[in-house]
């Protein structure tokens, strides 16, 4: 079920991030509701919520220290993925794969645009990274 939620919402969020370079809050809210409903049905809400709150605190600190290098939409998406996964090992693996995917995407974009001052949509590599973490 986690994989299905990731595929559905990840595709929608990634498409919008590629096309408009923004992750709409309404998509994130619907994903939050779907994940919460799934966790209530599977009795995993407390553990997942606690883990997600810890990740949110770490992401907020990262956002503050990095002065906005990563957009807030990406931060909120990562927080939702922490809520969905509920596991440090799975989340860390997803971040690792996302990082490598983001590096590859950045190189491709920089080679195409010949400029280092461009924004990089991070939702697609984040989605692919977490997808790989869940299936491997």
C-alpha positions as CSV (number, residue, x, y, z in Angstrom):
1,X,0.0,0.0,0.0
2,X,2.9,2.4,0.8
3,X,4.3,1.8,-2.7
4,X,0.9,2.5,-4.3
5,X,0.6,5.8,-2.4
6,X,4.1,6.8,-3.4
7,X,3.5,6.0,-7.1
8,X,0.3,7.9,-7.3
9,X,1.2,11.0,-5.4
10,X,4.9,10.9,-6.4
11,X,4.0,10.9,-10.1
12,X,1.6,13.8,-9.6
13,X,4.0,15.8,-7.5
14,X,7.0,15.1,-9.7
15,X,5.1,16.1,-12.9
16,X,4.0,19.3,-11.3
17,X,7.5,20.1,-10.0
18,X,9.0,19.4,-13.5
19,X,6.4,21.5,-15.3
20,X,5.9,24.4,-12.9
21,X,8.7,24.1,-10.4
22,X,6.3,24.1,-7.4
23,X,4.7,21.4,-5.3
24,X,1.2,22.6,-4.5
25,X,0.1,22.3,-0.9
26,X,-3.2,20.8,-2.0
27,X,-1.4,17.7,-3.4
28,X,0.5,17.4,-0.2
29,X,-2.6,17.8,1.9
30,X,-4.4,15.0,0.0
31,X,-1.4,12.8,0.3
32,X,-1.3,13.5,4.1
33,X,-5.0,12.5,4.4
34,X,-4.4,9.3,2.4
35,X,-1.4,8.3,4.4
36,X,-3.1,9.1,7.7
37,X,-6.2,7.1,6.7
38,X,-3.9,4.1,5.7
39,X,-2.0,4.3,9.0
40,X,-5.2,4.5,11.1
41,X,-6.4,1.3,9.3
42,X,-3.1,-0.5,9.9
43,X,-2.7,0.7,13.5
44,X,0.7,2.3,12.8
45,X,-0.2,5.9,13.3
46,X,1.7,6.6,16.6
47,X,5.0,5.2,15.5
48,X,4.9,6.8,12.0
49,X,3.8,10.2,13.5
50,X,6.6,10.2,16.1
51,X,9.2,9.4,13.4
52,X,7.8,12.1,11.1
53,X,7.9,14.7,13.8
54,X,11.6,13.9,14.4
55,X,12.3,14.2,10.7
56,X,10.4,17.5,10.5
57,X,12.5,18.9,13.3
58,X,15.7,17.9,11.4
59,X,14.4,19.2,8.1
60,X,13.4,22.5,9.7
61,X,16.9,22.9,11.1
62,X,18.4,22.0,7.7
63,X,16.2,24.6,6.0
64,X,17.2,27.2,8.5
65,X,20.9,26.5,8.3
66,X,21.0,26.1,4.6
67,X,19.1,29.4,4.1
68,X,16.6,27.9,1.7
69,X,18.8,25.9,-0.7
70,X,16.0,23.3,-0.8
71,X,12.5,24.6,-1.4
72,X,9.8,24.3,1.2
73,X,7.7,22.1,-1.1
74,X,10.5,19.6,-1.2
75,X,10.9,19.8,2.6
76,X,7.2,19.2,3.1
77,X,7.3,16.3,0.6
78,X,10.2,14.7,2.5
79,X,8.3,15.1,5.8
80,X,5.3,13.3,4.3
81,X,7.6,10.5,3.0
82,X,9.0,10.2,6.5
83,X,5.4,9.8,7.8
84,X,4.7,7.3,5.1
85,X,7.8,5.2,5.7
86,X,8.0,5.4,9.5
87,X,11.4,3.8,9.5
88,X,14.8,5.4,9.9
89,X,16.5,2.8,7.8
90,X,14.1,3.1,4.9
91,X,14.0,6.9,5.1
92,X,17.8,7.1,5.1
93,X,18.1,4.7,2.1
94,X,15.5,6.9,0.3
95,X,17.4,10.0,1.0
96,X,20.6,8.4,-0.2
97,X,19.1,7.3,-3.5
98,X,17.4,10.7,-3.9
99,X,20.8,12.4,-3.4
100,X,22.4,10.4,-6.1
101,X,19.5,11.0,-8.5
102,X,19.5,14.7,-7.7
103,X,23.2,14.9,-8.5
104,X,22.6,13.2,-11.9
105,X,19.7,15.5,-12.6
106,X,21.7,18.6,-11.6
107,X,24.5,17.6,-14.0
108,X,22.1,17.1,-16.9
109,X,20.3,20.4,-16.2
110,X,23.6,22.3,-16.0
111,X,24.9,20.8,-19.2
112,X,21.6,21.7,-21.0
113,X,21.4,25.3,-19.7
114,X,25.1,26.1,-19.4
115,X,24.3,28.0,-16.2
116,X,24.9,27.2,-12.6
117,X,22.2,29.6,-11.4
118,X,19.2,27.5,-12.2
119,X,16.6,25.7,-10.1
120,X,16.5,22.0,-10.0
121,X,13.2,20.2,-9.5
122,X,13.9,17.7,-6.7
123,X,10.6,15.9,-6.5
124,X,11.3,13.5,-9.3
125,X,14.6,12.2,-7.9
126,X,13.1,12.1,-4.4
127,X,10.2,10.0,-5.7
128,X,12.5,7.7,-7.6
129,X,14.9,7.4,-4.7
130,X,12.1,6.4,-2.2
131,X,10.6,4.1,-4.8
132,X,14.0,2.3,-5.1
133,X,14.4,2.2,-1.3
134,X,11.0,0.6,-0.9
135,X,11.4,-2.1,-3.6
136,X,15.1,-3.0,-2.9
